[in-house]
Amino acid sequence: MGAAVPNRYLIVYRDGGIPLGAEAQVRSAGARMVGRIEPVGVAILETDTASGTAAVEALRSNPNVEYIVHDRLLSAHSLAVRSAMPAMVSLPPPAAYDTYYTASPQNWAVVQSGGYGAGVSGGPAYGPWNTTLGAGVRIAVLDSGVDASHPDIAPNLALNLSEVDQTPATGMPSACDDGSPQDQQGHGTWVASLAAAAMGPGTGQLIGVAPAATLLNIKVLERLPDPTSTSPDVATQCETGQAGGLLSWVIEGIQDAVLQHADVINLSLGTLVDLETGDGAGLQAAFDRATYAATEAGAVVVASAGNDGLDLDNPRYIELPAQARGVLAVVASTNPACAEDLAAGAACAPGPVTLPYYSNYGAPLNAVAAPGGSYPAGPETGLSGWVLGACSNGLADTADGPPGDGAHSFGCFNLGHTAYVQAMGTSASAALVSGAAALRSSAASVPSLPAAPVLDPAGVIP
């Protein structure tokens, strides 16, 4: 389970609304209400260390309160990364475009997820793209932000918003990120590009599953210092840091997506929850409120199943938000042209599509599968078991490093300012399904999609 944030709580009120006088009741109990998520009846509460337990217990006795749980850290669901290009200070103007799709086998994940057709070289000439490229559909990516200047992202980007709060009194400051919508981790840009990297002249080297869909960047994760680092140097701690954020930010981000009329909401993040702990049922209730409200508003909510290799048939544990109400959970699958082989030094060879070693699984997920990749890895333009996507070049005109001085920012995982990356994890799987869902949504106003399926509910992407 994600770490609890000291002295910070979520109050889940009964009947789906925050009652009149709630803020006064919180003050009377000796706490502070620092945020309100009105549409789902959740408030954000902070206490002093000395009076925290007493304040929470006093509020729990309020008949309008259903649950009080710690606000907790959630993390991005990526597993491993390797650079697809040398690090650079700024992106060069692309001399060519779409070449990773049209001229290399690195397009395998997008093709298997339904991103092909319309005579575009690199995949089958006829397919879903003959019907639609996803135009008119809005995909909200709730993640570590996106690189707004990346040529694969910029043409489709319509919203840059951040729920990351770095105010010491009400949020969670990080020396590794400035809290702006710009991606300083890489994960969000990678995810967004798989769903909807733009196609055609003036774009980058990729094509996403829904290359004409609109991207809504809602940042809910930030780069955090590596808790396992033994270095006293902040830059070193940040270099290997991962993307993480508060549960409250994610719930607020889901509401932002609803208000922005998102048709698809991608959540390539999560945490494993033990339902036998004090907070377990309350955490599930908070997520259920948010995701159900989004689906009732007409959005398809897609979430990655997680990378712990766990069998979730055990009813004690659930992965959230993948198992929240109304969410389409996604497990990972492998590349049939480069079957999973975990032996050191293994080379790509064809084989069956399988569930990779890291993907969570289990009947309670009621999941579909989509490419997440696995070993062995391959070269930049060659056959690979990993999934190629865009990555972040950090803030414009900065070098790699902590962003506090205005001259530095972080970009692509631990690879510096890097435009493209190979990675693996269920994060990719969810993003690819979000792109496929966008194609389905866009096709609703035109004749039905071709016979070739986009999603196979039985388990794999054909």
NUTORKE-286937 format. One record per residue (C-alpha): residue in three letters; z, x, y. Coordinates in steps of 0.02 Angstrom, whole numbers, plus 50000, padded with zeros to 5 digits. Layout:
N
alaZXY
...
# end
This chain:
462
met500005000050000
gly499615006250175
ala501075014050265
ala502165002250367
val502195005550554
pro504015007250609
asn504684993550722
arg503034984150725
tyr502804967350637
leu501634952650618
ile502344935050628
val501314922550529
tyr501744905250598
arg501634889250499
asp500244876550532
gly499024889950593
gly499604890550774
ile500844899950884
pro502084886650942
leu502594883651121
gly504104893951168
ala503764907051034
glu503814921551155
ala505494916051224
gln506174914651048
val505594932351011
arg506454938951168
ser508034929451124
ala508074937950955
gly507974955051041
ala506144959151011
arg504514959251110
met502894949851078
val501524962351119
gly500024952751055
arg499424935351007
ile498014931150886
glu497974912850932
pro496594905950819
val497524910950660
gly499314908550718
val499834926850708
ala500864936250837
ile501194954950851
leu503014959750872
glu503904975850918
thr505754979550902
asp506934993450950
thr507485004750809
ala509305000050824
ser509064981150835
gly507494979250730
thr508214972550568
ala509344959950655
ala507914953650764
val506764951150616
glu508084942050514
ala508464930650661
leu506634926150679
arg506414923350492
ser507664909150504
asn506524900050628
pro505734885150538
asn504064888450624
val503934905650546
glu503084907050376
tyr503104926050355
ile503604941650450
val502824957650383
his502644975450442
asp501034979850529
arg500224992450413
leu498905005950407
leu497235001950327
ser495955015350288
ala494075017050273
his493355016550097
ser492335032450088
leu492655045049953
ala491685061249978
val490395067650103
arg489145081750120
ser488015086050265
ala486185081050259
met485755091350414
pro486505106350505
ala487815102450637
met487145101250814
val487725098750993
ser486495084751031
leu485215074750934
pro483435081350949
pro482055069050993
pro481345063850824
ala479565069950799
ala479375057950653
tyr480305042250605
asp480925033450447
thr480515048750341
tyr482095048150234
tyr481485030950179
thr479605033250173
ala479465051050110
ser480985054950002
pro481975047249858
gln483495046249973
asn483025027950004
trp483605022749831
ala485165013249887
val484265002950019
val482814998749902
gln484004993249764
ser484894981949887
gly483324972349938
gly482684983350079
tyr480844984550037
gly479164975950055
ala477974972250200
gly476894986750142
val478174999650202
ser477915015550103
gly479365021950001
gly479725005749910
pro478784991549825
ala477434984849940
tyr477984966749918
gly479774960749931
pro481074952950046
trp480374961550201
asn478774951350180
thr479844936350227
thr481074943850352
leu481774960050421
gly483394951350471
ala482894946750648
gly484074934550734
val485564938750623
arg487114947050696
ile488074959350585
ala489814963950647
val490374980950583
leu492264982650592
asp492555001150567
ser492795017750659
gly491505013250790
val489685018650793
asp488715032550879
ala487905021751013
ser486595034951053
his486015037850875
pro484165033350861
asp484455023550701
ile485835013150782
ala485425011350967
pro483894999850952
asn484894986450861
leu486574988450949
ala487094973551056
leu489004975451070
asn490214990051090
leu492024984451082
ser493634992951028
glu495264985150970
val496035002350949
asp497555002951061
gln498165020451104
thr499475014751227
pro501115022751169
ala502135007051202
thr501014994751110
gly499795004451001
met499545020050897
pro498955035350995
ser497955048650901
ala497535065850966
cys495965065150857
asp495125050350943
asp495025043051118
gly495035024851062
ser493335021151141
pro492005011651043
gln491135028251007
asp491295033850826
gln492285050050814
gln492485049350625
gly490735045850557
his491175032050437
gly490675017450548
thr488985024950592
trp488615028350408
val489065010450361
ala488095002350505
ser486525012350466
leu486495006650285
ala486584988550338
ala485384988850485
ala484635005650536
ala483115001850644
met481315004150587
gly479775010650674
pro479225022450813
gly480595029050925
thr481955026750794
gly482805039150678
gln482465044750501
leu483215029950406
ile482845011750375
gly484284999850337
val484214984550224
ala484014972850374
pro483134983950502
ala482874970250632
ala484644963150626
thr485804964650777
leu487314976150761
leu489004971750837
asn490124987050845
ile491954981950837
lys493034997450821
val494654994550724
leu494915011850648
glu495195028750731
arg495195046650668
leu496985051150622
pro497765068250588
asp497745073350405
pro499515069850342
thr499305082950205
ser498845096950326
thr500115111050340
ser499305118350495
pro500265117450659
asp498585116650750
val498095099050804
ala496225102750793
thr496425108350613
gln497445092950569
cys496115081850646
glu494645090950566
thr495075084150394
gly495825067950458
gln495245051050396
ala494875034450480
gly496345022650487
gly496945008050590
leu498214994250602
leu498114978050506
ser498334969050672
trp496804977750744
val495764972150595
ile496324954050613
glu495954954650799
gly494254962150759
ile493844947950640
gln494214935650780
asp493134945850899
ala491704944450773
val491914925550764
leu491904924250955
gln490324934850959
his489474922750837
ala489304935550697
asp488324929150548
val488954943250436
ile490584952950451
asn490684969750361
leu492394976750312
ser492184993550226
leu494054996350233
gly495644990350154
thr497294993350069
leu498044989949898
val499454977249908
asp500894974949785
leu501264956349782
glu502984959449709
thr503584968249866
gly504364959150012
asp502804960550119
gly501484957049987
ala501304938150002
gly501404938850191
leu500034951950204
gln498914941150095
ala499294925850200
ala498864935050361
phe497184940750293
asp496834923850215
arg497054915550384
ala495844927450470
thr494474927950339
tyr494504909350305
ala494334905650491
ala492824917150495
thr491984908650348
glu492354891450422
ala491454897450578
gly489934901050470
ala490074919750442
val489824928650276
val491294940750259
val490934955950150
ala492244968850099
ser492264984449992
ala493314984049834
gly494115001049858
asn493985018349782
asp495555020149677
gly494725017149508
leu495955003149474
asp495814988349357
leu496344973849468
asp496564962049320
asn498424965649343
pro498974950749451
arg500334961049532
tyr499064970649638
ile497664964849752
glu496474974049867
leu496424967050043
pro495354961250127
ala494204961349974
gln495274948149887
ala495664937850042
arg495094919850054
gly493214917350064
val492784935950056
leu491324942649954
ala492014958149868
val490854972449822
val491074985749689
ala489995001249676
ser488525005349563
thr487545021349527
asn485765027449547
pro484745024649388
ala483635039349435
cys485185050449447
ala486455043549325
glu488285047749345
asp488735064749274
leu490395072249324
ala490105089049241
ala490125104049357
gly488375109549404
ala487535094149331
ala485775089849389
cys485025072649415
ala484335064049261
pro483875045749234
gly485105034249149
pro485915017149155
val486645009149310
thr488535009949288
leu490145007149382
pro490575024249455
tyr492215032649411
tyr493065028849577
ser492655010349603
asn494004997349584
tyr493514983349466
gly494174967849378
ala493784949549355
pro494944943549496
leu493824952249622
asn492394940449577
ala491304954249646
val489484958749658
ala488944976849642
ala487864987449754
pro487495006049766
gly488975016849809
gly488355032749728
ser489155046049619
tyr488925063749558
pro487805073649547
ala487305076249726
gly485565081949775
pro484695090749920
glu484315082950089
thr482605075950044
gly482755076549854
leu483425065649717
ser485295062549733
gly486665051749661
trp487465050449833
val487015038349974
leu486175045150131
gly486585037350299
ala486715041050483
cys488245049850551
ser489045052650720
asn488605065850847
gly490235062650942
leu490325059251127
ala488815064751228
asp488795082751291
thr490375087951200
ala490785100951068
asp491725097250908
gly493605096050932
pro495035085050996
pro494425073751137
gly495875075851256
asp495045088351373
gly493415078751403
ala492375093151336
his492635089651152
ser492535075351028
phe492445073450842
gly490905066750755
cys490435066550571
phe491925067650453
asn492365086250436
leu490565091750465
gly490515093050654
his489225083950759
thr487995079450623
ala486615066350627
tyr486475062350441
val487635063350293
gln487665060250107
ala489235051450050
met489865039549917
gly491095025349901
thr491235006549899
ser491045006950089
ala489195009750062
ser489134995649935
ala489854983050057
ala488694988450197
leu487154986750088
val487694969250035
ser487974964850218
gly486174969850251
ala485594959250105
ala486634944550169
ala485774946550338
leu484074945250253
arg484634929450165
ser485294921950326
ser483734926250423
ala482634919050285
ala483504902250296
ser482324896850435
val480754902750347
pro480014900450171
ser481114906650029
leu481264924849985
pro480104932449854
ala480554930749672
ala481304948249666
pro483174945449686
val484204953549822
leu485884951449736
asp486304949349553
pro487994940749539
ala488124946749360
gly488554963849421
val487204975749482
ile485864976949612
pro484204977649518
# end
